Amino acid sequence: MAIGNRQSAMAFLFPGQGSQYAGMGKDLAEKFPAARQVFEEADAALGFALSEVCFNGPAEQLQLTENTQPAILTVSIAALRAMESEGFAAPDFVAGHSLGEYSALVAAGSLALTDAVRTVRARGRYMQEAVPVGTGAMAAILSADINLVAAACAEASQGQVCSAANINSPNQVVIAGDSAAIDRAIVLVKERGARRAVKLNVSAPFHCALMSPAQERLAADLQSIVFANLKVPLVTNVDARVVRSGAQARQALIRQVTQPVRWLDSVEFLTGHGVQRFVEIGPGKVLRGLVRQIDRNLSCVNIEDEASLRAACEALGA
């Protein structure tokens, strides 16, 4: 598809970590053979019953990053295959938030599902092992300008790492880095007018320079698997611009590990190219909420089970 300022184009969005819950995907697997096949493929690729972890937990197992990442990806692709089996229209663009970029690449025909689930399981382990537990942190900053947040991070760093990790919307920036530096940044942004600044319950400080060891390990894995050219253009996290080649997609995933997720810029890029309809595919409604924060006039539905799939088809006339 040639990029142009098309009216009412549609983008598929895929969620990252933070969307997981016990029972996710179970309804899809029970109702749609195409979705059930996705879980069977993922179980075989990983050598254990990931589907059981998704459907039945326990929560402690699901929350382990090396399980969370393949679980969310598998549920997202199961939902996509259910949509396809029901004749849902193809998108004009795809995008994914952090981990979701892997799901988006499977959707775009660039990555095989089996390669994707194995890689993101390793990605989760590499990220967890990159920083000793307790030495890194992340915090959500609400209702503060990105320039204010960036200045506070620079001042708070004092030789440590402290930087924007997720630029999610005009009202939400997540920062990551050394725990002490994050504490200092929280104080500074509150003093300068942020409505709220709170540490997040995460296992590692994602999307910052502390992830360099994980980036190196993941790069070797990504170089060893096939990335086909994309059938649908992808808007990347790192540049908020379109990539179409497998080589570009691979490099974007490598760079993503230590760079911020530019979600606000990505959504604004999409709307600037005619996208007015967004479909979040996978567990939860996080991205739907962020799209609404960015522009309340945009249409965004989510699909995570049969009921939401039917509702989305009705809402979009798909």
Buried (B, 14 or more C-beta within 10 A) or exposed (E): EEBEEBEEBBBBBBBBBBBBBBEBBBBBBEBBEBBBBBBEBBBEBBEEEBBEBBBEBEEEBBBBBBBBBBBBBBBBBBBBBBBBEBEBBEBBBBBBBBBBBBBBBBBBBBBBBBBBBBBBBBBBBBBBBBBEEEEBBBBBBBBBBBEBBBBBBEEBBEEBBBBBBBBBBBBBBBBBBBBBBBBBBBEBBBEEEBEBBEBBEBBBBBBBBBBBBBBBBBBEBBEEBEBBBBEBBBBBBBBBBBBBEBEBBBBBBBBBBBBBBBBBBBBBBBBEBBBBBBBBBBBBBBBBBBBBBBBEEBBBBBBBBBEBBEBBBEEBEB
